[in-house]
Structure formats: C-alpha cells, structure tokens
Amino acid sequence: MTQRRIPAVYLRGGTSKGVFFHGRDLPADPAERERVLLRVTGSPDPYGKQIDGMGAATSSTSKVVVITPSARPDCDVDYLFGQVAIDRAAIDWSGNCGNLTSAVGPFAVSEGLVAAPREGTAVVRIWQANIGKRIVAHVPVKGGEVVEEGDFALDGVTFPSAEIRLEFLDPGGGDEGGEGGAPFPTGRVVDTLEVPGVGPIEATLVTAGNPTVFVEAKALGLAGTELQGDVNGDKALLARLESVRAQGAVAMGLAASAAH
C-alpha cells in the first residue's frame, strides 16, 4: 500500500485532545474520508488501546476535527467535529465537543485562516457545522503568533496555559425543525423513554449547544453523589447509560434507531 502524507495538527482543547485537519487535505468522498480518520486514530481496535493510532484510548482523546474556510458571511471558518469509536469502525458526527471548540480559534490563527493582529486578541468567528451554531473565539496573540503559555488553570489539566474565551451565540435558539433546532426538540419539557433493560424513564431532552439527555439519578439507581471512577468502573451502569443515550438520540431525531 502506498503511504499518504496528510498534514495534521494534534491539539488539546479544554480536557480533550484531537487531531485537526484542513478539509482540503482529506478525501472528498465521505466514506473514504472516514476510513482515513479511523486509521489515523487507530480504530477499530478490539484491544481498546488504539496503540497504532493517535486516539489514546479514551472518549476524551479519540476525536477528530475538520476545518474549512466558511462560505457564510458571518463566520470565518467551518468546524466539523467527529467522535471516533474506539472498538468499532464508526465516527459520530451528530454533536459538538465543547472542549475542542477552544482549540479551533488557535488552529485558525496559526494556519492563517483568519487575519489576526500582531499583538492583542484575534477574534475568530466559527460555524459549528454539526449543530448549526455560531461561536466566537477570543485568541491571545503576541508577535503574530498564538499565545500558548499562561496562568489559566483548568480542572483536569495539570499545567496552566493561556485562556481562550468562547461565546456560544444563541445556543438554544431557533424554531423546531429550523436551522439549529429548538431547545426542546420533541416540543415537550419531559418525555418518557422506553429503555430496554431499564423500563420507562422520564427525561428532558435538550439541544442547547449539544444534544443532551437529562434524567434523575435515582431513575438509574444512583444517589447523584457518585464520583467519576464509580461510574466508569461500573460496566452495568455504563450499559444502562448507553441505552438511555441511544433512546434519547432516537427521540431527538438524531438516529433512526438505537442501534445507530
């Protein structure tokens, strides 16, 4: 097989990391593009390690981003996010990653996709293509380059760095069925989801910034005070949560069936 060189940038944004690409450098065919991105991250990996890729074997690090100049007059770049499955050949393009959103502005400035001042703050207008929303990033620059070092501390990140301020414009706006969607996509504040292996669960489905399913902790046998390790170490609980997520995605029109 002939090796292919594809320019890419490995970036951290918030508590996530991902591989960033220019859209022009990836195959135009969606299926071929997906095969390339899966191979870059090392998926699918039945061992769950992504050793032969850049995914790093966690949901916070198995991510890809595609950036293109925007055709919209009110935006500078289009930002497409993909959540790469670790053990399956699948990429979820239905939502945004809020963490990696903070790296889009620095990427756009560093790659010359926007005009930036030599000193001060570069303003990058972003079109989040997955969810159809506008975001504005404020990126510190010095000597015409993105400032990376700083004293901004973030929970979950060991070393401080420069602060990237984000504005999510009208995250819950839009009419149902329109561009961006309504905050309650089903038109109801509370829905009842029929979850296999769990039963009926009342949930609030929201698409304000990112599709989210809100349920009471007690509905899943939890107290609501569990720590991350308690949740991630409970395979039965994770399976229930995945079932709730899948049914919520169907109810919000994001997937044709729970299997998707």
N, C-alpha and C positions, 0 to 999 in steps of 0.2 A: 504494500500500500504506500502511495506517495504521501509524504508528510506535507502538511499545510501549515504555513505560518499565519497566525491571526493575531493582530495587535490586541492587547487587553490590559486592563489595569485592575489590580487586586486592592480593594479599598475596604476600610472599616467605616461604618456609619452607625453611631449610637452603640448598641450592644450586638450588632450584627456585622458580618463581613460578606462580601460578594465579589464576583468577577464582572467587571464593567466592559462593555463593548460599544464601539460605534456601529450603528445599524448598517452602514455602508460596507463594513468588513465581514458581515455574516451572509450566508446564502439567502437569496430572495425567497426561495421555496420554504414555507413554514416547516414542513416535515424534515427537510434537510437541516434547516437551522436548529431544530430541536435535537436532532441526532448529534450535531456538533456540540451544543451546550451540555447535553447529557454526558458526552465523553469528556469534556473539559472538567466537569465537576466530579467525574468518577462514578457515575450512576448508569445503570443499576448495579448495586454491589450487594450480593447475598450475604456477605460478611458484615455489612453495615458499617464499614470503616472508611470507604472512599479513599483508600490508600493510593490508588492510581489516578488521582484527580485532585482538584483544589477545593472540594466540598467540605472537608474537615469533620464530616460525620455527625453534625448536629443540625437541627432545623434553623438555628441562628446563623449558620455558616454555609448551608447548601443553597446558595442564592445566585441568580444572575440578573444583570441589568443591561438593557439595550437603550442607547441614547441616540437620538437623531435631531437635526435641526428642525424646529417646528414650522409648519406652514400657517399656524394660527398667528394673527397679527398681535394678539395679547400675550404671546408666550415666546420664549427663546428656544427652548428645547422640549422635545417629547421624551418622556421617561416611561419605559415599559419594564415591569418587574416580573421575574419568574421564580417561583418557589420550587426547587428541584427535589423530587422524592429521592430518598437515599437507596431504598431497596427495590424500587420499581422504575421502569422507564417512563416517567411521567413528569411533566412540568405544569404547575398550576399558575395560570395567567389571570385568575379571576380577581385578585386583590392587590393591595399595595403593601410595601414594607415601610413603615414609618421610620424605622432606624436608618435604612439605607437611603431614604429620601434626603437625609442630611449630607450624604456624600455626592449627590447629583450636582449640586452647585459647584463644589470644588472641582469635580471632574470637568464640568462645562468650562470653567475658567481655565484650568490647566491645559485643556485640549484646544483652547482657542475658539470655542463655540460661541462665546459672548465677548463683547467689548468690556474690558474691565479697567478701572483706574489703576495707576501705578501704586497709589497709596490710598488707604481707606477701606471702603466696603463695596464689593461688587454685588449688584442686585441681579439675581438670576430668576427669570420667570419660567416656571416649569408647568408643562401639561402632563398630568399623571394619566397616562393612556389607559391603564387598567380600569380605573374607576371614574374616569371622565371628570377630573377636578383640577383646579388651578392651585399652585403652590408657589410661594415666593421665598427664595433662599437668600440670606444675607451673609456673604462670604468675606471674611477679612483678608486683605491683600497687602503685601509690602514689597516694594521693588518690582511690582507687576506679577508677583507670584503669590499663590495661596499660602496663607499663614497656617502652619500645622501645629506648632507648639503654643502652649498657653497654660493657664491655670484653671481651666474649666474642668471640674470633677463630675463624673457621671457614675452612678451606682452600677456595679457590674463591670466596670472598666478600670483596670489597675492604674494606668498612668493618665495624668491630666493632659489636656490638649486645648486647641483653640475652640471657641464656641461658634457654632453655626446656628443662627436663628432662622426659624421657619415660620411662615404664615400660611395656614391652610384656609384658603378663601372659600367661604360659604360651604363648609363640608357637609352640611345636612340639607342643602338647598336643592331646588329642582322639583318638578312635578312628577308624580308617579308615572312611569313609562317614558319620561323625558330624559334629556341628557343629564347624566349624573344621578338620576333617580330620586325618589323621595326618601326621607329618613326612615319611614316605616314602609318597606316595600310591599308588604301584604295589605296595607291600609288599616291594620289593626295594631293596637298597642300591646296586646297579649295574644299569642297564638298557642294552640295545643299541638305539640309534635308527638306523633306516634313513633316511639323509638324502639326498635327490636331489641329484646333482652332487657329493656328497662320499663317500657309501658308509656302511658301518656305523660308528658311533661309540659308544664306551662313555660313559655319562653317569650322574650321580647326580641324581635329581630330588627336590627338597626343597620342602616348603610350610611353612617355619618363618618366619612373618611375611610372606612374599611368595613366590609360586611362583618357583623358580629352577632353572636347568639348569646343573650343574657339569660341565665337560669339561676334559681335559688340553689345555694349549696346543699340544703337539706334534701332537695329533689334527687340528688346523686349520692345521698348517704354521707355527706360531708358536714363539717361544722363551720367551714369558712375560715378557719384559722390554720389550716394545713400549710406547711412550707413547701417550697418548690421540690425539694428532694422527696417529700412524702408523696407528692403527686406523680412525679416522674418515675418513682420506683414501684408504683402500683400498676401492673400491667392490666389488671381487670378494670381499674378505674380509667386508664387511658383508652381502653377499648370502648367503654361507655361514653366517654367524652367524644371520641371519634364518631360514634353513632349519632350523637346529638348534633355534632357539627355537620355531618352528612345530611341529616334530615333538615336541618336549618338551611343548608345550601339549596336543597330542592325547593323548600318553601319560598325562598327568596328569588327563585328563578335562575340561580347560578349554575345549576346542574340538572340534567334531565332525569337522573336517578341517583340514589345514594351510592351506587357503585362507581359513579363518575367522580 
